[in-house]
Amino acid sequence: MYTILVFAPLVGALIAGLFGRKIGDVAAQSVTTALLILSALLSWAALVQVGFGHTETDVPLLRWFDVGDMKANWALQIDTLTAVMLVVITSVSALVHIYSWGYMSHDDGKARFFSYLSLFTFAMLMLVTSDNFIQMFFGWEGVGLASYLLIGFWYKKPTANAAAIKAFVTNRVGDVGLALGVMTVFLVFGSVKFDVVFAQVADKKDLMLPFLGMEFHAIELIAALLFVGAMGKSAQFFLHVWLPDAMEGPTPVSALIHAATMVTAGVFLVCRAYPIFEAAPITSGFITVMGALTAFFAATVALVQNDIKRVIAYSTCSQLGYMFFAAGLGLYNAAMFHLFTHAFFKALLFLCAGSVIHALHHQQDMRKMGGTYKLIPLTYIFMIIGTLAITGVGIPGTKIGFAGFFSKDVIIEGAYAAANGGLYSPAMLAFTAGLLAALMTSFYSWRLIFLTFHGKHRGEPDVLKHAHESPPVMMVPLIMLAIGAVFAGMYFYKHFIGDYASAFWAHSIPVDNAYSGTGLPPGLAESASHSADAAAHGGDHGEAKGDHGDDHGGGHHDFPTWVIWSPFIAMLAGFIVAWFMYMFKDGAAKRTAASVRGEGGVLYKFLLNKWYVDELYEMIFVKPARKIGDIFWKIGDQKLIDGLGPNGFAAMASGAAKRISKFQSGYLFHYALVMLVGVAAIIALVFTAVGS
């Protein structure tokens, strides 16, 4: 079953990619979509078998690396962590395939597009099912390749090509860190197999590695290098610049990259390698800080973006920040829970945005939208559902809420628990950033709704006249994702966080870390007392979290009431401010006009220009690289190599040959003259030699 699950998308990619022109677009689309649906069904079966049935398994495939001590085979490691990722990847990918039948219906390269989608999915499946770092790195690089192909799918569009190259190069920076991390893993542990490496972490916790006259803590170094790879793939601050530009690809690509595959790979890596990160408290603290900073940064930028897809893109970046600071605090199951729910509502939002763009003839600027909710009512309803989910709408004190209410709130509460009253700890920084990001998430999400669907239409009148709802093939995936956005949190909460979490996760990740403080950065270990108090009431860590799970709605006795209600208040405040600014007295029209005229203060321009990070990179990296390139090109290549080579000696030889070739005229007297000159030259040489 697992072999079919993983390799079915590859078969579809090969058929559509190699034989698409022969079999036709419809056949290529049918094959790839059918095989993805098959993989999705098998993934849900795997989750039932592994997560609910508690039967982990390893599936050996073939021998791969076997050189000295380096041994790495192709094998599939199927545990709950893998099963959750399989469900997320294949479910969203299958729905994206279906959706693309309608969205890409007028594109000439449909077979190629569907081939790339399936290839992308296969690479992610290889990544999450690997049982060693080498195989994981193969999938990691495969995802990078496929993302380059998909982002630059419209290769005749210069901005798409630039975005594809930007994504590829930025990810190479992170991948260098990951590659060095894998090398260091083999150096320290003598193996790249997960089970072998993780079993030795405790024995190597005090090992120091000498390098350039300095010594580094081996585990900290490995964790830091692995996280550099995660930063690039999951677009954390400093290496986030590729993610918004990836919107240049078709909208289904945006949904696939942001919701289910590429950007979640880094979170999966940290959770999979949790024994390494738990033994590296400094790196874990850094992950917490970077996650909090990313959640805050991306949310601030999303406040003022005008492209509907870029707003959602920065939203993804912010939500990834939540996942990372949860993982940095040891809340691995909470991070995976948010990853799981996020896949549904983020894919829903992106595909709804695609439906809006499809209806408005590829218009993406929200300043030129408005007044569309009556024309595309189903898209409007599904967009509202996605917004309610991402903003975390729910009723504290009950079990009622959308998906984001359960997963995001438990991360914020867990950060408060980990802080244990420390006002200046990384956990308290994460808690504060999480609340601020929740407020801003609500504001920019409702701003998107109000600008896109409400008020007067601000674009060309003809566009609105021809606006229409998307075809059924595009609406069915929205229905499926909307169901997940509504019910995924309520149903799966008890398995990811609550009563059944210990049994559900088994040995995949340490569930008792969610509120125990185990493996937290320095200064946060005191929060272990929180776990001890909980254990006194629940019996063991698993029961302690069950108590918290029961009380997420009813309020845990260790959490003040304001902590339980603060995410709800932040969400409500963001909605009220957005309504007042964009709905009250036609505020949308006024602010749109101001935006078009370029009005706004220093802060507005700072956020609109994304904290000037791209400009900073342009000054520090791009311009110097171009100057160095010009030096090598104009001096090294043109003057030295070409000057001495093609334009130098080669040109001289070519010129001499051309002049000498003129003697080959076919006239007898020319040849006689050459012969006489030759004889004279020989006689002169002879006399010169004799005379000397």
Stockholm file with secondary structure:
# STOCKHOLM 1.0

chainA/1-692         MYTILVFAPLVGALIAGLFGRKIGDVAAQSVTTALLILSALLSWAALVQVGFGHTETDVPLLRWFDVGDMKANWALQIDTLTAVMLVVITSVSALVHIYSWGYMSHDDGKARFFSYLSLFTFAMLMLVTSDNFIQMFFGWEGVGLASYLLIGFWYKKPTANAAAIKAFVTNRVGDVGLALGVMTVFLVFGSVKFDVVFAQVADKKDLMLPFLGMEFHAIELIAALLFVGAMGKSAQFFLHVWLPDAMEGPTPVSALIHAATMVTAGVFLVCRAYPIFEAAPITSGFITVMGALTAFFAATVALVQNDIKRVIAYSTCSQLGYMFFAAGLGLYNAAMFHLFTHAFFKALLFLCAGSVIHALHHQQDMRKMGGTYKLIPLTYIFMIIGTLAITGVGIPGTKIGFAGFFSKDVIIEGAYAAANGGLYSPAMLAFTAGLLAALMTSFYSWRLIFLTFHGKHRGEPDVLKHAHESPPVMMVPLIMLAIGAVFAGMYFYKHFIGDYASAFWAHSIPVDNAYSGTGLPPGLAESASHSADAAAHGGDHGEAKGDHGDDHGGGHHDFPTWVIWSPFIAMLAGFIVAWFMYMFKDGAAKRTAASVRGEGGVLYKFLLNKWYVDELYEMIFVKPARKIGDIFWKIGDQKLIDGLGPNGFAAMASGAAKRISKFQSGYLFHYALVMLVGVAAIIALVFTAVGS
#=GR chainA/1-692 SS CHHHHHHHHHHHHHHHHHHHHHHCHHHHHHHHHHHHHHHHHHHHHHHIIIIITCCCEEEEEEEEEEETTEEEEEEEEESHHHHHHHHHHHHHHHHHHHHHHHHTTTCTTHHHHHHHHHHHHHHHHHHHHCSBHHHHHHHHHHHHHHHHHHHTSSTTSHHHHHHHHHHHHHHHHHHHHHHHHHHHHHHHHSCCBHHHHHHHTGGGTTCEEEETTEEEEHHHHHHHHHHHHHHHHTTCTTSCTHHHHGGGSCHHHHHIIIIISGGGHHHHHHHHTHHHHHTCHHHHHHHHHHHHHHHHHHHHHHTTCCBHHHHHHHHHHHHHHHHHHHHHTTCHHHHHHHHHHHHHHHHHHHHHHHHHHHHTTSCCBGGGCCSCTTTSHHHHHHHHHHHHHHTTCBCTTSSCBCHHHHHHHHHHHHHHHHHTTCTTSHHHHHHHHHHHHHHHHHHHHHHHHHHHHSSSCCSCHHHHHTCCCCCHHHHHHHHHHHHHHHHHHHHHHHHHTSTTHHHHHTTSSCTTHHHHCTTCCTTCGGGHHHHHHHHHHHSSHHHHHHHHHHHHHHCCTTSCHHHHHHHHHHHHHHHHHHHHHHTTTSHHHHHHHHHHTTCCCHHHHHHHTGGGHHHHHIIIIIHHHHHHHHIIIIIIIIIIIIHHIIIIIHHHHHHHHHHHHTTCSSCHHHHHHHHHHHHHHHHHHHHHHHHC
#=GC SS_cons         CHHHHHHHHHHHHHHHHHHHHHHCHHHHHHHHHHHHHHHHHHHHHHHIIIIITCCCEEEEEEEEEEETTEEEEEEEEESHHHHHHHHHHHHHHHHHHHHHHHHTTTCTTHHHHHHHHHHHHHHHHHHHHCSBHHHHHHHHHHHHHHHHHHHTSSTTSHHHHHHHHHHHHHHHHHHHHHHHHHHHHHHHHSCCBHHHHHHHTGGGTTCEEEETTEEEEHHHHHHHHHHHHHHHHTTCTTSCTHHHHGGGSCHHHHHIIIIISGGGHHHHHHHHTHHHHHTCHHHHHHHHHHHHHHHHHHHHHHTTCCBHHHHHHHHHHHHHHHHHHHHHTTCHHHHHHHHHHHHHHHHHHHHHHHHHHHHTTSCCBGGGCCSCTTTSHHHHHHHHHHHHHHTTCBCTTSSCBCHHHHHHHHHHHHHHHHHTTCTTSHHHHHHHHHHHHHHHHHHHHHHHHHHHHSSSCCSCHHHHHTCCCCCHHHHHHHHHHHHHHHHHHHHHHHHHTSTTHHHHHTTSSCTTHHHHCTTCCTTCGGGHHHHHHHHHHHSSHHHHHHHHHHHHHHCCTTSCHHHHHHHHHHHHHHHHHHHHHHTTTSHHHHHHHHHHTTCCCHHHHHHHTGGGHHHHHIIIIIHHHHHHHHIIIIIIIIIIIIHHIIIIIHHHHHHHHHHHHTTCSSCHHHHHHHHHHHHHHHHHHHHHHHHC
//
